[in-house]
Amino acid sequence: MPTFQSEAYLEDPVSRHLRRRRFRALYKEAPFYDYRIDIFGFSASDRSCIAVELKLTRWQRAFEQALVYQLCADYSYVAMPKDALRRVPLDGFREHGVGLIAVSGIGCQIIVPAQFSPVVREPYRTTLIQLLQERM
């Protein structure tokens, strides 16, 4: 199993995983107020969008960011190395609808599926989708 030395090493496996799951358009470091969404994706087939926060360790901070991203994305995830997830309590993720992705040398596995965001705001969502489409 590889040791991920920076969040950048998580980008490729997570991006591949998202593309296989219908999110063909991906925007890295998408701006959202004072935040930068590590990966923001859009699926033209079902018009849904996803936000993923990549973290090596600090799951609490990633969880807080993913909660904020529910304002602009239909689905919000945290992606971390599989080894780092042993210390992550899953109940809070399930309760708040934030998904959790384990990243390993062989790819990604969804540990907790994200629920459709109950707080998504259409103007925020639309703005990010438009930014993404402009970059394509």
C-alpha positions in Angstrom: 0.0 0.0 0.0 1.5 3.4 -1.0 2.1 6.2 1.4 0.5 9.4 0.2 2.9 12.2 0.8 0.6 15.1 -0.1 -3.0 15.7 -1.0 -2.0 16.0 -4.7 -1.3 12.3 -4.7 -4.9 11.7 -3.9 -6.2 13.7 -6.9 -5.5 11.1 -9.7 -7.1 8.1 -8.1 -10.1 10.1 -6.9 -10.5 11.8 -10.3 -10.4 8.4 -12.1 -13.0 7.1 -9.6 -15.3 10.1 -10.3 -15.0 9.8 -14.1 -16.0 6.1 -13.8 -19.0 7.2 -11.8 -20.3 9.6 -14.6 -18.6 12.8 -13.5 -16.7 13.6 -16.7 -16.1 17.3 -16.1 -13.8 17.9 -13.2 -12.5 21.2 -11.8 -9.6 21.1 -9.4 -9.3 23.9 -6.8 -12.7 25.3 -7.6 -13.3 28.6 -5.8 -16.1 28.9 -3.3 -15.9 32.0 -1.2 -12.9 31.6 1.1 -12.6 27.9 0.2 -11.0 25.9 -2.6 -12.9 22.7 -3.4 -10.2 20.2 -4.2 -12.3 18.5 -6.8 -15.7 19.7 -8.2 -17.3 17.5 -10.7 -20.3 17.6 -13.0 -22.3 14.9 -14.7 -24.1 16.0 -17.8 -26.0 12.8 -17.9 -28.0 13.5 -14.8 -27.0 17.1 -14.2 -25.7 16.4 -10.8 -22.5 17.8 -9.2 -20.1 16.6 -6.6 -17.5 18.3 -4.3 -14.6 16.3 -2.8 -12.3 17.5 -0.1 -8.9 15.6 -0.1 -7.1 15.2 3.2 -4.2 13.1 4.4 -5.1 13.2 8.1 -7.2 16.0 9.6 -10.6 14.4 9.0 -12.4 16.9 11.3 -11.3 19.9 9.1 -12.2 17.9 5.9 -15.6 17.1 7.4 -16.3 20.8 8.2 -15.3 21.8 4.7 -17.5 19.1 3.2 -20.4 20.4 5.2 -19.9 23.9 3.7 -19.7 22.3 0.2 -23.2 21.0 0.6 -24.3 24.5 -0.1 -23.0 24.3 -3.7 -22.9 20.6 -4.6 -25.6 17.9 -4.8 -23.2 15.4 -3.2 -20.3 16.2 -0.9 -17.4 13.8 0.0 -14.2 13.6 2.0 -11.4 11.4 0.4 -8.6 10.2 2.6 -6.0 7.4 2.5 -7.5 4.2 3.6 -5.0 3.8 6.5 -6.1 7.2 7.9 -9.8 6.1 8.2 -9.3 3.9 11.2 -9.6 6.9 13.4 -12.6 8.4 11.7 -16.0 8.0 13.4 -18.5 7.3 10.6 -21.7 8.2 12.4 -21.3 11.9 11.9 -20.7 11.4 8.2 -23.9 9.3 7.9 -26.0 11.7 10.0 -25.1 14.8 7.9 -25.1 13.1 4.5 -21.4 13.6 3.8 -19.7 10.8 1.9 -16.4 9.2 2.7 -14.0 7.7 0.1 -11.0 5.5 1.0 -8.1 5.9 -1.3 -5.5 3.1 -1.7 -2.9 1.9 -4.2 -5.6 -0.1 -6.0 -8.1 2.8 -6.3 -11.0 4.2 -4.3 -13.8 2.6 -2.3 -16.9 4.4 -1.0 -17.1 3.8 2.8 -20.1 6.1 3.4 -22.2 7.1 0.4 -23.1 10.8 0.3 -26.8 11.8 0.4 -28.3 14.4 -1.8 -27.6 17.7 -0.1 -30.7 19.2 1.7 -29.1 22.6 1.8 -27.8 23.1 -1.7 -28.4 26.6 -3.0 -29.0 26.8 -6.8 -27.2 30.1 -7.4 -24.0 28.7 -5.9 -24.4 25.4 -7.7 -25.1 27.0 -11.0 -22.1 29.4 -10.7 -19.7 26.6 -10.1 -21.1 24.5 -13.0 -20.7 27.5 -15.3 -17.1 28.1 -14.2 -16.4 24.4 -14.8 -18.0 24.5 -18.3 -16.0 27.7 -19.2 -12.7 25.9 -18.5 -13.6 23.0 -20.8 
